[in-house]
């Protein structure tokens, strides 16, 4: 059904906290869901049916969801899933997942604390996943699967056993200012060429700083939290660096593990007095 509200309920010890089937413009807001042993909040196709509608403008906001970490049946914390699509619309627009706290879910591969997933002939468009606090899982933080033109912004993650952010079969999404701590895999898994990421942090390491180059062709900047697909920008920090650029060419940067290197362009060692501001975009 559509235009329903589930607000300010307390659910404890159920197989799932709150389920919504086959509808749009529904709201799940302000609920406390404790110790579900399968799933936290589920928005999906009704069992044994083919879906011919849309979940448009459905909102999951400001809920507190703690899974039963002793259960072997735990799946996702919050899951939007269209797995059977009929002859109706081929996309859902405008879903919102915001302001939730989600902990202790996603035991199996492919599951996550927050996951938006569609079947092969369906797409989620213009989804907004923002300002959620997620943590305590051996698997993924946020997964987008067949999602496009959407934003994942300002989420805070801790103790994630896999990637904090993942996309697959997706395009043109933006990942902005998401912050993680104790993240096993640094970066965004499967980031599409036309998706964008900026201001994301996977450790306490800062995204800006300064470095004085050593008297060598290559200098390593110890960072500890840089993603393989990150970009590093340099800006001269003193006159000596400006002179060095004219004489020796502009240095290049490369990712090296969780750190990055600065290499002299023409193979001539730096003078050990040349300084740069650096900025990591990831």
C-alpha positions in Angstrom: 0.0 0.0 0.0 0.9 3.7 -0.3 0.8 6.8 1.9 1.1 4.8 5.1 3.1 5.8 8.2 4.9 3.7 10.8 6.1 6.2 13.4 7.5 6.0 17.0 7.0 2.3 17.5 9.1 0.1 19.7 9.8 -3.4 18.3 11.9 -5.9 20.1 13.0 -9.5 19.3 11.1 -10.0 16.0 12.3 -11.7 12.8 12.1 -8.2 11.2 11.4 -4.8 12.5 9.1 -3.1 9.9 8.2 -4.3 6.4 6.6 -2.4 3.6 5.4 -4.1 0.4 4.5 -2.8 -3.1 3.8 0.9 -2.4 5.0 4.5 -2.6 5.1 7.6 -0.5 5.3 5.6 2.8 7.2 6.8 5.9 9.1 4.8 8.5 10.2 7.4 11.0 11.4 7.5 14.6 11.1 3.8 15.5 13.2 1.9 17.9 13.9 -1.7 16.7 15.9 -3.8 19.0 17.4 -7.3 18.5 15.6 -8.4 15.3 17.2 -11.7 14.3 16.8 -11.4 10.5 16.3 -7.9 9.1 15.8 -4.4 10.4 13.6 -2.5 7.9 12.5 -4.0 4.6 10.9 -2.3 1.6 10.3 -4.9 -1.1 8.1 -6.8 -3.5 5.3 -8.8 -1.8 6.2 -12.5 -1.7 5.2 -14.6 -4.7 4.1 -11.6 -6.7 5.4 -9.6 -9.7 5.8 -6.0 -8.9 4.3 -3.5 -11.4 4.5 -0.3 -9.3 7.1 2.1 -7.7 8.4 2.7 -4.2 8.7 6.4 -5.1 9.3 8.9 -2.2 9.4 6.3 0.5 11.3 7.6 3.5 13.2 5.7 6.2 14.3 8.3 8.7 15.5 8.7 12.3 15.2 5.1 13.3 17.4 3.3 15.7 18.0 -0.3 14.7 20.2 -2.8 16.6 20.4 -6.3 15.3 20.8 -9.5 17.4 24.4 -10.2 16.9 24.0 -13.7 18.3 21.7 -14.7 15.4 23.0 -16.7 12.5 20.0 -15.4 10.3 20.9 -11.7 10.3 20.7 -10.1 6.9 20.6 -6.3 6.1 19.9 -3.5 8.5 17.8 -1.4 6.0 17.0 -3.0 2.6 15.1 -1.6 -0.4 14.8 -4.6 -2.8 12.9 -4.9 -6.0 13.6 -8.5 -7.1 10.6 -9.2 -9.4 9.4 -6.7 -11.9 6.3 -6.9 -14.1 5.0 -4.7 -16.9 4.8 -1.4 -14.9 7.4 1.4 -14.4 11.0 0.4 -14.6 12.3 2.8 -11.9 11.7 4.3 -8.5 12.6 7.9 -7.8 13.1 9.9 -4.6 13.6 7.4 -1.8 15.2 8.8 1.4 17.3 6.9 4.0 18.4 9.5 6.5 19.3 10.0 10.1 19.2 6.3 11.1 21.5 4.5 13.5 22.1 0.9 12.3 24.3 -1.6 14.1 25.0 -5.4 14.1 23.7 -6.6 10.8 25.0 -8.2 7.5 26.6 -11.5 8.3 26.6 -13.0 4.7 28.5 -11.9 1.6 26.6 -9.2 -0.4 24.7 -7.9 2.6 25.1 -4.5 4.2 24.0 -2.2 7.0 22.1 -0.2 4.3 21.4 -1.7 0.9 19.4 -0.4 -2.1 19.1 -3.2 -4.7 17.0 -3.8 -7.9 16.4 -6.6 -10.3 18.0 -6.5 -13.8 15.1 -4.6 -15.5 14.6 -2.0 -12.7 16.6 1.0 -11.3 16.5 3.2 -8.3 17.0 6.9 -9.4 17.6 10.0 -7.3 18.0 8.2 -4.0 19.3 10.2 -1.0 21.2 8.3 1.7 22.4 10.8 4.2 23.6 11.4 7.8 23.2 7.8 8.9 25.4 6.3 11.7 26.3 2.7 10.8 28.6 0.2 12.3 29.6 -3.2 13.8 29.5 -5.5 10.9 31.8 -8.1 9.3 30.4 -7.0 5.9 29.6 -3.9 4.0 28.4 -0.4 5.1 26.3 1.0 2.2 25.7 -0.9 -1.0 24.0 0.6 -4.1 23.0 -2.1 -6.7 21.3 -0.8 -9.9 21.1 2.7 -8.6 21.8 5.9 -10.6 21.9 9.7 -10.2 21.8 9.4 -6.4 23.7 10.9 -3.5 25.4 9.2 -0.5 26.5 12.0 1.8 27.5 12.7 5.4 27.3 9.1 6.7 29.4 8.1 9.6 30.7 4.5 9.8 32.7 2.5 12.3 34.0 -1.1 12.6 33.1 -2.1 9.0 34.6 -5.5 8.1 34.5 -4.8 4.3 34.0 -1.7 2.3 32.2 1.3 3.8 30.8 2.2 0.4 30.1 -0.1 -2.6 28.3 0.3 -5.9 27.6 -2.3 -8.6 25.7 -2.1 -11.9 25.3 1.6 -11.1 26.1 4.9 -12.6 26.4 8.7 -12.0 26.2 8.5 -8.2 27.9 11.0 -5.9 29.7 10.0 -2.6 30.4 13.1 -0.5 32.0 13.6 2.9 31.4 10.1 4.3 33.6 9.4 7.3 34.7 6.0 8.6 36.8 4.6 11.3 38.2 1.1 11.6 37.3 0.3 8.0 38.9 -2.9 6.7 38.9 -2.1 2.9 39.7 1.5 2.1 38.0 3.2 -0.9 34.7 2.7 -2.8 34.3 -0.7 -4.2 33.2 -0.9 -7.9 33.1 2.9 -8.3 31.8 3.6 -11.9 33.7 5.8 -14.2 30.9 8.4 -14.3 30.3 8.4 -10.5 32.1 10.9 -8.3 33.6 10.9 -4.9 35.0 13.7 -2.8 35.8 14.3 0.9 35.4 10.7 2.0 37.7 9.5 4.8 38.3 5.9 5.9 40.6 6.6 8.8 41.5 9.5 11.1 44.1 10.6 8.5 43.4 14.2 7.2 42.8 15.0 3.6 45.1 18.0 3.5 48.6 18.6 4.7 52.1 19.8 3.8 55.3 17.9 2.9 59.0 18.9 2.6 60.5 16.7 -0.2 63.5 14.7 0.7 66.7 14.9 -1.3 65.6 12.0 -3.5 63.7 11.4 -6.8 60.7 10.0 -4.9 59.3 11.0 -1.5 56.7 8.9 0.3 54.0 10.7 2.3 52.7 8.5 5.1 48.9 8.8 5.1 47.4 5.5 6.1 43.9 6.0 4.7 44.1 6.7 1.0 42.0 4.9 -1.6 43.4 3.3 -4.7 41.3 5.5 -6.9 42.0 8.7 -5.0 43.6 11.8 -6.6 46.3 13.9 -4.9 46.8 17.6 -5.8 49.9 19.6 -5.1 50.3 23.3 -4.6 53.7 25.0 -4.1 54.3 26.2 -0.5 57.4 28.4 -0.9 59.6 30.2 -3.5 62.0 27.3 -3.6 59.3 25.0 -4.8 58.4 27.5 -7.5 61.9 27.7 -8.7 62.2 23.9 -8.6 59.1 23.5 -10.9 60.6 25.7 -13.6 63.9 24.0 -13.5 62.8 20.4 -13.0 59.2 20.1 -14.1 56.1 19.4 -12.1 56.3 16.4 -9.8 53.8 13.6 -10.2 51.9 11.7 -7.5 51.0 8.0 -7.2 49.1 5.9 -4.7 51.3 3.4 -2.8 49.3 1.1 -0.6 47.5 3.4 1.9 50.1 6.2 1.4 51.2 8.2 -1.7 54.4 9.1 -3.3 55.7 12.3 -5.0 58.2 11.8 -7.8 60.4 14.3 -9.6 59.3 14.7 -13.2 62.6 14.4 -15.0 64.4 12.1 -12.6 66.4 14.8 -10.8 66.4 14.6 -7.0 64.7 17.3 -5.0 66.8 19.7 -2.9 65.2 18.7 0.4 64.0 22.3 1.0 61.1 22.2 -1.5 57.6 22.3 0.1 54.1 21.4 -1.1 50.6 21.6 0.2 48.8 18.4 -0.7 45.1 17.6 -0.9 43.6 14.1 -1.3 40.3 13.8 -3.2 38.6 10.4 -2.6 
